[in-house]
Amino acid sequence: MEEKETIIGVIDNYIYESKDSLYKVCELILEDESTVIIVGSFPRLDEGLAYEFRGYFKEHTKYGRQFVVESYAKSDSFTKAGLLNYLSSGKFYGIGPKIALNIINKLGLDCIKLILENPDNLNDISGLTKPKAEALYNVLKDNYESEQCFIQLYGFGLTSKMVSRLYDKYGNDAANKVLENPYRLIEEVDGFGFKKSDNLALNLGLKPTDIKRVKAAIIYTLNYVCYQNGFTYLTKEQLINSAKGLLNNPDIFDQDYIDALEELLMDKKLIEEDDRIYDVILYNAEVSVKNKILKLNETKSKFKREEIKDALAYIKELVDIDYTGLQEEAIINSLSNKLSIITGGPGTGKSTILRGILLCYAKLLDISLTDDEFSYKVCMVAPTGRAAKRMADATQHKATTIHKALGYNYNESFTKDENNPMTCSLLIVDESSMLDIVLASQLFRALPNRCHVILIGDSNQLPSVSPGNVLADLMNTSIFKTTKLTQIMRQAADSDIISLSQMVLQERINYSILSKKKEIFFYDRDTKDSVELILSILDNFISKGGDLQNQIQILAPMYAGVAGIDALNMAIQDRFNHDEEKMIVRENKLFKRNDKVLQLKNDSTLDIMNGDIGKIVDIVKIDDKDALLIDFDGRVVTYYASELDNLTLAYAISVHKSQGSEFDNVILPILPSYQIMLRKKLIYTAITRAKKKLIIIGKIDSLDRSIRQLDNIRQTSLYQRIENKDIKLENKIYDPNIPFDTLGEYDMDGITPYSFM
């Protein structure tokens, strides 16, 4: 561990200043007039004034010995020469060396302190007019506030990265905001979870038993567990027990947790129904979806089954297609019922049915699919851009993301809602298993009451990453007419990939399918050998003309570990991207030209959605700022380096992130080290992402155990709300302790209900 020390000196010049962060490289003149290079994140400090820097020396492989700054403070030891240089540096309007010397001669080496204490001390300085004196005071005051804020933040024991984020968020008021309530940072500042905020609060003197700490733990626990597990509520017992597990303090008693929870409920920070505790946003989302669905269901479809059958007969003859009985039933059900669901796996003909629905709907309205009126009346959406593109390709009709259809804007809000509804009379949602309760609420709120709704999806896939179990809950209701597609179409029946996916659902795999080496290839490997095998497979793939960017995708269930997503991405980047000319490094992230990257958060300004995959085509300077030019499916966007937290490498991605996409070739590690995350739906979802080739690496017994490991129950209450059933007796985990699981899709530090919007 580096030895910490303090150095005192005057900044001589700034060698490098980042345009998108506070990071700087400076040359410092020490008290003995020797020089040292200092690096760190801090505001622009006054040249000519002495500062104390706390940190450690480090030997940089390229730039030599450097002092890494962890905190700093203005030194009390100002020299006359330093003050003279500072005051006459041009920073202060109208003050040259002569006036600067007059100020120092009259007020002494404490002149800055005296001016800040009372600007009248500048009166009667020879040559200093009143406007110049006011300008001098104002600049000193602004600098002082900024420096004092930084010095105070560093005094809280925060890292330079944390200090930078706080200053970016709150400016000179950052220290005051922290002192008011350190727990506000959980919701307001990226990267601050409960542990960081709690340590900060305790360091600032908050008692470990303070009710503010208990309340913060309860709110964080509810959000963390709900977003980690997809729940929309916790029982009171689960919430209190889990919060107790988080704080693990014997001096905080059960009654303290109960009192804290009661205060939160009284302040309407949380909502209670019977024994269930909800976050306000999740509660309102469930109620909103229920109310809108009941409203939509008040009117029936204007099309009768017989006229739909007639339209279907016309379409069959027109396009010369022979639908199966179940496919015809799906089309008729979806158009004769105001609210309907079509569910089925790959190869069951969902795309064919979707095209048939559009043709029949156009026939029933007596308009053409190509008419503007049809586009006005029919809205096809999907949760991801890739899923929307597949939808459009399959139907030759416009499809878009849900966010785009709802007018998601730069304020991270939606322009379409109940006061400004969508125009469509028919809404079709593909990949609806990915719908979470908050997005479903936004979507249903924006629908006109006359609207017809068809949800299409695979109920055997993973549910949404964020809270809710919308497709499953709606399938259980009596309001939605559900058609389940079980028959594999003739053209898909010969697919080993589809056959394997069906075996997974049946929890009985005929392992001879793995030895056929037609579409599926299996390699028996331990975790420690898997990364090198993946690199060898990619080597072979590329040598035969394969495209690493577009034709092959690695899917894995975990980010951490020697064969986790992060390790795989770094290994692949190191092996296959040797571009050292165009690269950018920020903290622990390295991106190079030609890297394959994944967007982690919706960005309405750039019109990029969570899960979009792109390629870095160049790294350039724009207005002296580092920027990446990234090609997302043919659209190149400018991505500034300050936004890199929203980007990650995408040679390997999570199975969750792959939903809504298909890839020609998929490499799927199913390793013993992943076992805690392996479930039947995850395996099924991963397998069904592959179109041509599926390469499985791992152990047979890991695969065998996985398909028998059912997904955890999700505690949601949408179905019971719609059906007006007693929620207490259904859809509840009878476990008083919901554990904190850090192996999931996201690092949950700082997660709030807004994080998935």
VOGU-3710 file (C-alpha; in Angstrom, 3 decimals, decimal comma):
1> meeketiigv> 0,000/0,000/0,000  1,332/3,469/-0,944  2,653/5,622/1,896  0,605/8,800/2,308  2,409/12,132/2,649  1,850/15,873/2,312  3,732/18,194/-0,029  3,530/22,004/-0,206  4,130/24,002/-3,334  3,020/26,489/-5,953
11> idnyiyeskd> 1,554/25,379/-9,303  3,893/26,539/-12,032  1,857/25,377/-15,039  -0,905/23,051/-16,155  0,486/20,313/-18,391  -2,916/18,735/-19,092  -6,520/19,577/-18,206  -9,344/17,233/-19,170  -12,212/18,994/-20,909  -14,819/16,544/-19,641
21> slykvcelil> -13,696/16,033/-16,032  -11,689/17,712/-13,286  -8,606/15,596/-13,978  -5,377/17,582/-14,260  -1,629/17,114/-14,606  0,398/20,005/-13,176  3,985/20,972/-12,489  4,432/21,971/-8,848  7,341/23,997/-7,457  8,100/22,803/-3,931
31> edestviivg> 9,387/24,929/-1,060  12,985/23,893/-1,830  12,393/25,070/-5,452  12,523/21,514/-6,833  9,653/20,445/-9,110  7,280/17,492/-9,098  4,431/16,404/-11,361  1,073/16,122/-9,577  -2,024/14,380/-10,984  -5,587/14,275/-9,689
41> sfprldegla> -9,107/15,686/-9,857  -9,486/19,218/-8,511  -10,638/22,629/-9,781  -8,235/25,053/-11,408  -6,116/26,311/-8,518  -4,571/29,726/-8,257  -1,110/29,938/-9,763  1,274/31,787/-7,476  -0,369/30,641/-4,228  0,912/27,790/-2,099
51> yefrgyfkeh> -1,192/24,647/-1,531  -0,819/21,589/0,635  -1,430/18,360/-1,313  -2,149/15,051/0,444  -1,525/11,826/-1,484  1,262/9,465/-2,521  4,090/9,123/-5,026  3,679/6,624/-7,831  5,999/5,532/-10,635  4,198/5,818/-13,988
61> tkygrqfvve> 5,495/3,396/-16,633  5,543/6,112/-19,308  5,725/9,468/-17,496  7,922/8,619/-14,513  7,481/9,691/-10,905  4,194/11,447/-10,123  2,378/12,570/-6,989  -1,244/11,344/-6,941  -3,411/13,956/-5,203  -6,153/12,628/-2,912
71> syaksdsftk> -6,968/15,939/-1,194  -5,636/19,463/-0,937  -5,929/22,684/1,068  -4,698/26,221/0,606  -1,492/26,735/2,558  -1,229/29,433/5,207  2,303/30,238/4,077  2,003/32,789/1,256  5,130/34,486/-0,063  5,194/38,093/-1,175
81> agllnylssg> 6,409/37,049/-4,631  3,661/34,436/-4,934  0,946/36,901/-3,958  2,330/39,518/-6,314  2,310/37,054/-9,230  -1,198/35,885/-8,305  -2,834/39,324/-7,990  -1,178/40,658/-11,163  -1,738/37,489/-13,205  -4,499/39,006/-15,349
91> kfygigpkia> -7,152/37,103/-13,458  -8,365/40,316/-11,826  -9,728/43,193/-13,899  -7,402/46,208/-14,090  -4,825/45,028/-11,560  -1,184/45,020/-12,595  2,013/44,566/-10,625  1,955/48,128/-9,238  -1,566/47,960/-7,743  -0,921/44,377/-6,566
101> lniinklgld> 2,178/45,584/-4,710  0,173/48,450/-3,146  -2,419/45,928/-1,856  0,259/43,677/-0,330  2,163/46,588/1,222  -0,980/47,907/2,923  -2,722/44,634/3,929  0,244/42,268/4,264  0,545/38,562/3,382  -2,955/37,929/4,821
111> ciklilenpd> -4,455/40,286/2,254  -6,737/37,679/0,639  -8,207/36,672/3,978  -8,712/40,322/4,970  -10,393/41,188/1,653  -12,795/38,249/1,977  -13,616/39,174/5,565  -14,352/42,796/4,659  -14,098/44,221/1,136  -13,851/47,703/2,667
121> nlndisgltk> -10,260/46,823/3,478  -9,568/47,661/-0,170  -10,520/51,298/0,406  -7,739/53,851/0,001  -5,432/51,498/-1,933  -3,462/53,715/-4,279  -4,549/53,254/-7,899  -7,459/50,882/-7,043  -10,774/52,298/-8,249  -14,095/51,130/-6,824
131> pkaealynvl> -15,034/49,016/-9,919  -11,649/47,289/-9,799  -12,004/46,676/-6,062  -15,484/45,155/-6,529  -14,255/42,930/-9,370  -11,299/41,776/-7,254  -13,545/40,895/-4,320  -16,097/39,040/-6,483  -13,458/36,873/-8,191  -11,783/36,082/-4,854
141> kdnyeseqcf> -15,165/35,209/-3,350  -16,106/32,880/-6,235  -12,735/31,145/-6,074  -12,906/30,904/-2,305  -16,363/29,273/-2,323  -15,291/26,745/-4,928  -12,064/25,896/-3,114  -13,704/25,712/0,295  -16,342/23,367/-1,125  -13,675/21,059/-2,558
151> iqlygfglts> -11,552/21,198/0,568  -14,600/20,387/2,701  -15,623/17,497/0,432  -12,116/16,033/0,547  -12,271/16,485/4,317  -15,243/14,116/4,383  -12,882/11,325/3,311  -14,287/11,113/-0,226  -12,296/9,980/-3,247  -11,578/12,413/-6,058
161> kmvsrlydky> -14,128/10,611/-8,251  -16,850/11,044/-5,615  -15,895/14,696/-5,110  -16,083/15,321/-8,862  -19,536/13,765/-9,112  -20,840/15,766/-6,163  -19,460/19,027/-7,534  -20,883/18,297/-10,994  -24,294/17,748/-9,391  -24,482/20,513/-6,803
171> gndaankvle> -21,709/23,010/-7,613  -20,451/25,141/-4,727  -23,381/23,948/-2,600  -22,180/20,325/-2,680  -20,715/20,233/0,839  -23,874/21,783/2,323  -26,056/19,243/0,518  -23,992/16,396/1,957  -24,158/17,846/5,461  -27,938/18,313/5,230
181> npyrlieevd> -28,572/14,659/4,374  -25,876/12,277/3,095  -28,551/9,700/2,231  -29,986/11,948/-0,484  -26,972/10,961/-2,571  -28,398/7,441/-3,027  -31,129/8,801/-5,309  -29,519/11,963/-6,629  -25,897/11,125/-7,513  -24,655/8,221/-9,662
191> gfgfkksdnl> -22,353/5,819/-7,867  -23,592/6,488/-4,333  -25,328/3,458/-2,890  -26,318/2,950/0,712  -22,900/1,831/1,920  -21,027/4,876/0,611  -23,680/7,291/1,826  -23,955/5,526/5,172  -20,186/5,593/5,750  -20,234/9,273/4,917
201> alnlglkptd> -23,086/9,937/7,357  -21,322/8,056/10,154  -18,043/9,864/9,445  -19,927/13,146/9,775  -21,093/12,170/13,250  -24,527/10,625/12,708  -25,300/8,158/15,475  -25,553/4,539/14,274  -29,007/4,313/15,890  -30,338/7,582/14,414
211> ikrvkaaiiy> -33,830/7,166/12,947  -32,669/8,939/9,755  -30,241/6,082/9,211  -32,931/3,465/9,822  -35,330/5,212/7,415  -32,631/5,417/4,736  -31,903/1,700/5,202  -35,595/0,821/4,806  -36,020/2,843/1,608  -32,797/1,489/0,141
221> tlnyvcyqng> -33,685/-2,088/1,082  -37,099/-1,851/-0,564  -35,686/-0,429/-3,793  -32,684/-2,735/-3,848  -34,607/-5,950/-3,276  -37,439/-5,001/-5,654  -35,092/-4,051/-8,473  -32,772/-6,977/-7,852  -35,579/-9,542/-7,812  -38,225/-7,920/-10,024
231> ftyltkeqli> -40,683/-7,470/-7,139  -43,188/-4,640/-6,905  -43,552/-4,992/-3,130  -42,156/-6,549/0,016  -44,168/-7,708/2,966  -43,634/-5,670/6,108  -41,880/-8,628/7,717  -39,564/-9,108/4,735  -38,723/-5,409/4,585  -37,901/-5,031/8,267
241> nsakgllnnp> -35,904/-8,248/8,429  -33,922/-7,346/5,310  -33,233/-3,825/6,597  -32,045/-5,344/9,867  -29,703/-7,560/7,869  -28,346/-4,512/6,065  -27,580/-2,500/9,217  -26,719/-5,507/11,409  -26,774/-3,396/14,567  -27,980/-5,009/17,823
251> difdqdyida> -28,590/-1,556/19,317  -31,369/-0,899/16,797  -34,454/-2,736/18,011  -37,487/-4,070/16,150  -39,599/-1,195/17,439  -37,095/1,291/15,977  -37,617/-0,224/12,524  -41,379/-0,205/12,985  -41,323/3,449/14,103  -39,121/4,434/11,163
261> leellmdkkl> -41,398/2,628/8,722  -44,470/4,321/10,211  -42,856/7,730/9,713  -42,095/6,906/6,094  -45,686/5,821/5,543  -47,049/8,953/7,239  -44,794/11,111/5,048  -46,055/9,171/2,000  -42,502/8,130/1,091  -43,798/4,527/0,971
271> ieeddriydv> -47,266/3,023/0,565  -48,828/0,187/2,579  -51,614/-2,112/1,469  -52,580/-4,819/3,945  -49,212/-6,393/4,795  -47,442/-5,150/1,644  -45,070/-2,183/1,401  -44,605/-0,479/-1,973  -42,341/2,163/-3,386  -44,622/5,007/-4,513
281> ilynaevsvk> -43,644/4,785/-8,186  -44,115/1,006/-8,383  -47,432/1,175/-6,549  -48,768/3,934/-8,799  -47,585/2,026/-11,875  -49,513/-1,123/-10,921  -52,660/0,846/-10,109  -52,339/2,839/-13,335  -52,020/-0,295/-15,500  -54,997/-1,895/-13,769
291> nkilklnetk> -57,206/1,184/-14,184  -56,333/1,638/-17,855  -56,847/-2,017/-18,719  -60,278/-2,000/-17,093  -61,079/1,193/-19,009  -59,946/-0,301/-22,315  -62,056/-3,374/-21,626  -65,254/-1,362/-21,149  -65,739/-1,355/-24,917  -65,571/-4,472/-27,059
301> skfkreeikd> -63,929/-5,055/-30,417  -65,991/-3,694/-33,290  -65,107/-6,730/-35,406  -67,179/-9,925/-35,220  -65,526/-13,318/-35,508  -67,380/-14,115/-38,743  -66,243/-10,975/-40,565  -62,681/-11,607/-39,360  -62,885/-15,139/-40,751  -64,099/-13,747/-44,087
311> alayikelvd> -61,229/-11,249/-44,154  -58,785/-14,025/-43,307  -60,106/-16,222/-46,120  -59,591/-13,316/-48,526  -56,028/-12,770/-47,288  -55,136/-16,457/-47,551  -56,138/-16,450/-51,198  -54,510/-13,064/-51,871  -51,048/-13,945/-50,520  -51,325/-17,693/-51,149
321> idytglqeea> -50,587/-18,772/-47,597  -51,942/-21,722/-45,664  -52,193/-20,915/-41,952  -52,427/-23,720/-39,402  -55,590/-23,962/-37,343  -53,808/-22,495/-34,312  -52,394/-19,619/-36,346  -55,861/-18,792/-37,686  -57,235/-18,955/-34,149  -54,518/-16,534/-32,986
331> iinslsnkls> -55,411/-14,011/-35,706  -59,149/-14,282/-35,067  -58,746/-14,081/-31,269  -56,499/-11,043/-31,463  -58,888/-9,055/-33,660  -62,175/-10,153/-32,076  -61,001/-9,300/-28,544  -60,107/-5,791/-27,445  -57,205/-7,122/-25,367  -55,275/-10,231/-26,389
341> iitggpgtgk> -51,979/-12,058/-26,020  -50,162/-14,358/-28,443  -47,372/-16,346/-26,849  -45,017/-18,936/-28,292  -41,374/-19,778/-28,765  -39,167/-19,572/-31,851  -40,453/-21,527/-34,832  -44,123/-21,285/-33,801  -44,972/-18,745/-36,511  -45,422/-15,523/-34,525
351> stilrgillc> -44,045/-13,395/-37,373  -46,373/-15,053/-39,891  -49,314/-14,412/-37,575  -48,278/-10,794/-37,088  -48,234/-10,200/-40,832  -51,642/-11,892/-41,095  -53,079/-9,618/-38,382  -51,966/-6,508/-40,263  -53,369/-7,751/-43,580  -56,693/-8,694/-41,979
361> yaklldislt> -56,938/-5,402/-40,104  -56,325/-3,470/-43,338  -58,998/-5,547/-45,087  -61,490/-4,970/-42,262  -60,859/-1,207/-42,455  -60,890/-1,358/-46,266  -57,566/0,474/-46,568  -54,133/-0,495/-47,853  -51,147/-1,300/-45,644  -49,211/1,372/-47,529
371> ddefsykvcm> -51,742/4,141/-46,881  -50,817/6,919/-44,464  -54,140/6,302/-42,724  -53,050/2,749/-41,868  -49,784/4,012/-40,336  -51,833/6,532/-38,360  -54,121/3,832/-36,997  -51,592/1,026/-36,358  -48,646/1,337/-33,995  -46,127/-1,505/-33,708
381> vaptgraakr> -43,603/-1,277/-30,890  -40,991/-3,328/-29,059  -38,846/-2,673/-25,970  -35,538/-2,549/-27,902  -34,387/-1,098/-31,200  -33,230/-4,478/-32,485  -36,582/-6,095/-31,685  -38,392/-3,246/-33,432  -36,200/-3,679/-36,510  -36,937/-7,422/-36,620
391> madatqhkat> -40,633/-6,628/-36,304  -40,458/-4,177/-39,216  -38,449/-6,595/-41,373  -40,969/-9,396/-40,760  -44,031/-7,281/-41,631  -42,701/-4,619/-44,031  -44,469/-2,099/-41,802  -42,950/0,606/-39,600  -42,091/-0,427/-36,040  -40,324/1,539/-33,326
401> tihkalgyny> -39,226/1,318/-29,720  -41,808/1,910/-27,003  -39,802/4,872/-25,765  -39,786/6,516/-29,186  -43,499/5,933/-29,693  -44,142/7,599/-26,328  -42,006/10,620/-27,225  -39,196/9,993/-24,755  -37,300/13,291/-24,638  -34,143/14,946/-23,393
411> nesftkdenn> -35,784/15,562/-19,980  -36,036/11,775/-19,601  -39,824/12,044/-19,611  -42,567/11,073/-22,061  -44,610/13,506/-24,151  -47,382/10,961/-24,704  -49,731/10,319/-21,782  -53,425/10,481/-20,887  -53,475/14,215/-21,673  -51,686/13,793/-24,995
421> pmtcsllivd> -52,572/10,256/-26,135  -51,281/8,310/-29,108  -53,380/8,285/-32,286  -53,491/4,531/-32,897  -56,578/2,358/-32,854  -54,421/-0,809/-32,851  -51,295/-1,284/-30,728  -49,092/-4,358/-31,203  -46,279/-4,933/-28,706  -43,630/-7,524/-29,585
431> essmldivla> -41,186/-9,064/-27,080  -43,695/-8,138/-24,386  -42,059/-10,487/-21,862  -39,539/-7,631/-21,452  -42,216/-5,143/-20,335  -41,666/-3,948/-16,767  -44,456/-2,401/-14,721  -43,247/1,232/-14,980  -42,847/1,144/-18,772  -46,158/-0,721/-19,112
441> sqlfralpnr> -47,805/2,033/-17,086  -46,374/4,723/-19,363  -47,521/2,813/-22,440  -51,081/2,036/-21,325  -51,623/5,564/-19,985  -50,919/6,960/-23,462  -53,475/4,782/-25,258  -56,836/6,167/-26,383  -59,722/4,239/-24,808  -60,835/2,954/-28,209
451> chviligdsn> -57,459/1,270/-28,770  -57,142/-2,429/-29,527  -54,111/-4,033/-27,776  -52,210/-7,157/-28,883  -49,228/-8,352/-26,855  -46,871/-10,816/-28,533  -44,090/-12,584/-26,683  -42,562/-15,751/-25,368  -43,734/-16,380/-21,819  -40,918/-18,902/-21,328
461> qlpsvspgnv> -38,268/-16,205/-21,708  -36,772/-14,218/-18,866  -39,111/-11,580/-17,455  -38,132/-7,919/-17,402  -34,907/-6,900/-15,664  -36,713/-4,255/-13,640  -39,792/-4,765/-11,422  -42,934/-6,441/-12,623  -44,092/-9,635/-14,284  -46,427/-7,938/-16,709
471> ladlmntsif> -46,873/-10,548/-19,448  -47,355/-13,433/-17,000  -49,739/-11,398/-14,832  -51,867/-10,350/-17,807  -51,936/-13,902/-19,205  -53,466/-15,014/-15,914  -56,317/-12,521/-16,114  -59,740/-13,243/-17,598  -59,621/-9,932/-19,469  -56,831/-10,818/-21,906
481> kttkltqimr> -57,641/-13,544/-24,429  -54,468/-15,637/-24,654  -53,504/-17,898/-27,556  -50,597/-20,233/-26,807  -48,642/-21,403/-29,845  -47,234/-24,861/-29,229  -46,791/-26,280/-32,718  -43,340/-25,907/-34,302  -43,676/-24,972/-37,969  -42,438/-27,446/-40,548
491> qaadsdiisl> -39,571/-25,248/-41,738  -38,316/-24,859/-38,143  -38,835/-28,448/-37,033  -35,416/-29,558/-38,318  -33,568/-26,958/-36,275  -31,418/-28,486/-33,549  -31,399/-25,129/-31,751  -35,186/-25,051/-31,560  -35,253/-28,719/-30,581  -32,826/-28,051/-27,737
501> sqmvlqerin> -34,909/-25,101/-26,536  -37,975/-27,359/-26,370  -35,989/-29,966/-24,428  -35,030/-27,279/-21,910  -38,686/-26,389/-21,421  -39,526/-30,049/-20,893  -36,528/-30,404/-18,520  -35,389/-33,507/-20,439  -32,398/-33,115/-22,747  -31,422/-35,851/-25,155
511> ysilskkkei> -27,696/-35,180/-24,996  -27,054/-36,909/-28,294  -28,104/-33,606/-29,861  -24,834/-32,126/-28,596  -22,739/-34,618/-30,533  -24,391/-34,065/-33,920  -22,229/-30,989/-34,585  -24,713/-29,651/-37,082  -25,958/-26,478/-35,412  -24,924/-27,112/-31,814
521> ffydrdtkds> -21,355/-27,651/-30,623  -20,470/-28,601/-27,058  -17,034/-28,296/-25,408  -16,456/-29,841/-22,001  -14,377/-27,316/-20,050  -13,774/-26,063/-16,528  -14,084/-22,370/-15,742  -10,302/-21,840/-15,729  -9,934/-23,168/-19,288  -13,025/-21,560/-20,791
531> velilsildn> -11,654/-18,086/-21,611  -8,733/-19,432/-23,641  -11,081/-21,768/-25,533  -13,406/-18,866/-26,376  -10,438/-16,875/-27,688  -9,363/-19,866/-29,817  -12,870/-20,245/-31,248  -12,955/-16,547/-32,129  -9,474/-16,816/-33,657  -10,664/-19,634/-35,896
541> fiskggdlqn> -13,914/-17,821/-36,700  -12,112/-14,636/-37,782  -9,469/-16,530/-39,785  -12,272/-18,028/-41,891  -13,713/-14,602/-42,689  -16,119/-14,286/-39,755  -17,157/-10,831/-38,550  -16,552/-10,360/-34,819  -18,769/-7,292/-34,788  -21,913/-8,582/-36,467
551> qiqilapmya> -21,898/-12,355/-36,825  -21,081/-13,778/-33,404  -22,073/-12,949/-29,835  -20,982/-14,302/-26,458  -23,766/-14,496/-23,871  -23,042/-15,007/-20,184  -25,096/-14,725/-17,000  -22,617/-12,884/-14,768  -20,340/-9,846/-14,903  -17,927/-10,886/-12,161
561> gvagidalnm> -15,450/-13,773/-12,047  -12,556/-15,123/-14,106  -14,955/-16,040/-16,922  -17,499/-13,301/-16,300  -18,608/-10,742/-18,864  -16,075/-8,122/-17,797  -13,125/-10,536/-17,930  -14,212/-11,916/-21,306  -14,539/-8,442/-22,809  -11,088/-7,378/-21,641
571> aiqdrfnhde> -9,517/-10,603/-22,916  -11,188/-10,303/-26,340  -10,308/-6,629/-26,687  -6,692/-7,388/-25,787  -6,466/-10,285/-28,263  -8,321/-8,906/-31,257  -8,205/-5,118/-31,147  -4,618/-3,921/-31,493  -5,444/-0,309/-32,348  -3,153/1,678/-30,035
581> ekmivrenkl> -3,431/4,865/-32,082  -7,055/5,703/-31,289  -8,007/4,837/-27,722  -9,458/6,505/-24,653  -9,035/5,649/-20,974  -11,266/6,886/-18,175  -10,685/5,424/-14,721  -11,061/1,667/-15,206  -12,560/1,807/-18,721  -10,569/1,423/-21,928
591> fkrndkvlql> -12,134/1,871/-25,359  -10,401/1,599/-28,730  -11,376/2,364/-32,280  -13,267/-0,627/-33,757  -14,442/-1,865/-30,335  -17,898/-3,381/-30,096  -19,878/-1,525/-27,405  -23,183/-1,713/-25,560  -25,362/1,149/-24,305  -26,330/0,729/-20,625
601> kndstldimn> -28,908/3,483/-20,218  -31,625/5,138/-22,279  -30,349/8,377/-23,806  -33,080/10,435/-25,421  -30,641/13,114/-26,592  -28,662/10,624/-28,686  -31,753/8,472/-29,361  -29,941/5,372/-28,065  -31,728/2,852/-25,905  -30,531/0,571/-23,130
611> gdigkivdiv> -29,177/-2,576/-24,821  -28,306/-1,040/-28,211  -25,058/-2,425/-29,667  -22,671/-0,323/-31,740  -19,129/-0,042/-33,068  -16,612/2,705/-32,326  -15,663/3,926/-35,802  -13,340/6,699/-34,611  -12,060/8,605/-31,570  -11,603/12,329/-32,199
621> kiddkdalli> -11,305/15,739/-30,572  -14,359/18,009/-30,787  -13,924/21,457/-29,230  -10,889/20,043/-27,411  -13,035/17,313/-25,863  -12,432/13,599/-26,399  -15,314/12,056/-28,319  -16,203/8,650/-29,716  -18,012/8,277/-33,026  -20,177/5,186/-32,619
631> dfdgrvvtyy> -22,155/3,452/-35,350  -25,444/2,111/-33,966  -27,037/0,103/-36,792  -26,012/2,549/-39,507  -26,519/5,738/-37,488  -23,309/7,365/-36,254  -23,611/9,352/-33,015  -21,090/11,503/-31,161  -20,419/10,206/-27,688  -18,352/12,427/-25,380
641> aseldnltla> -15,889/10,872/-22,965  -17,771/12,314/-19,992  -20,610/9,888/-20,826  -18,523/6,712/-20,723  -20,279/5,434/-17,594  -23,209/4,626/-19,917  -21,071/2,460/-22,216  -19,395/-0,932/-21,924  -17,678/-3,415/-24,219  -20,071/-5,793/-25,976
651> yaisvhksqg> -18,041/-8,731/-27,249  -19,711/-10,528/-24,350  -23,063/-9,337/-22,983  -25,531/-10,619/-20,425  -28,409/-12,874/-21,410  -30,799/-10,197/-20,131  -29,292/-7,615/-22,477  -29,633/-10,007/-25,419  -33,430/-10,181/-25,174  -35,139/-8,843/-28,258
661> sefdnvilpi> -32,098/-9,667/-30,393  -30,998/-12,599/-32,531  -27,459/-13,458/-33,594  -26,222/-15,759/-36,332  -23,761/-17,448/-33,972  -23,841/-17,573/-30,171  -21,189/-18,753/-27,716  -22,810/-19,711/-24,423  -20,620/-20,556/-21,409  -22,526/-22,669/-18,876
671> lpsyqimlrk> -19,879/-23,049/-16,211  -19,919/-24,351/-12,636  -18,865/-20,894/-11,384  -22,113/-19,453/-12,810  -24,324/-21,985/-11,053  -25,926/-19,564/-8,602  -27,303/-17,584/-11,570  -28,271/-20,447/-13,873  -32,017/-20,997/-14,240  -34,250/-22,640/-16,820
681> kliytaitra> -35,569/-19,395/-18,307  -32,083/-17,943/-18,588  -30,804/-21,024/-20,444  -33,877/-21,070/-22,702  -33,558/-17,359/-23,490  -29,861/-17,691/-24,313  -30,359/-20,698/-26,594  -33,163/-19,023/-28,530  -30,947/-16,001/-29,377  -28,957/-18,193/-31,842
691> kkkliiigki> -30,138/-18,415/-35,459  -27,481/-20,602/-37,126  -24,875/-21,920/-34,691  -24,808/-22,394/-30,916  -21,541/-23,172/-29,136  -21,925/-24,290/-25,517  -18,883/-24,367/-23,252  -18,985/-25,890/-19,801  -20,195/-28,959/-17,970  -23,124/-31,238/-18,740
701> dsldrsirql> -24,077/-31,433/-15,077  -24,185/-27,609/-14,877  -26,583/-27,572/-17,833  -28,600/-30,409/-16,352  -28,990/-28,707/-12,967  -29,811/-25,384/-14,602  -32,847/-26,573/-16,548  -34,320/-28,021/-13,360  -33,695/-24,825/-11,423  -36,871/-22,798/-11,730
711> dnirqtslyq> -36,811/-19,029/-11,682  -37,664/-17,321/-8,434  -41,242/-16,267/-7,848  -41,812/-12,576/-8,425  -43,858/-10,773/-5,808  -46,219/-8,668/-7,911  -49,875/-7,780/-7,521  -51,057/-6,636/-10,965  -53,039/-9,790/-11,716  -54,815/-9,694/-8,368
721> rienkdikle> -55,614/-6,003/-8,781  -57,215/-6,584/-12,174  -59,153/-9,606/-10,955  -59,939/-7,920/-7,606  -58,538/-10,896/-5,712  -57,070/-11,135/-2,230  -53,383/-10,421/-2,799  -52,351/-11,631/0,622  -52,934/-15,268/-0,256  -51,258/-15,349/-3,663
731> nkiydpnipf> -47,977/-14,532/-5,360  -46,013/-14,200/-2,153  -42,732/-15,720/-1,020  -43,133/-17,179/2,446  -39,633/-16,249/3,488  -39,240/-13,496/6,068  -35,702/-12,729/4,877  -35,045/-11,627/1,310  -31,250/-11,702/0,941  -29,089/-9,137/-0,791
741> dtlgeydmdg> -27,765/-10,739/-3,977  -24,857/-8,971/-5,689  -24,547/-11,353/-8,631  -27,393/-9,997/-10,693  -27,665/-7,971/-13,871  -26,626/-4,651/-12,389  -24,390/-3,151/-9,769  -27,297/-1,917/-7,692  -25,415/0,966/-6,080  -27,627/4,005/-6,462
751> itpysfm> -30,565/2,138/-8,019  -33,895/3,961/-7,768  -37,244/3,511/-9,503  -36,031/5,991/-12,150  -32,994/3,932/-13,095  -34,744/1,885/-15,759  -36,798/4,684/-17,317
//
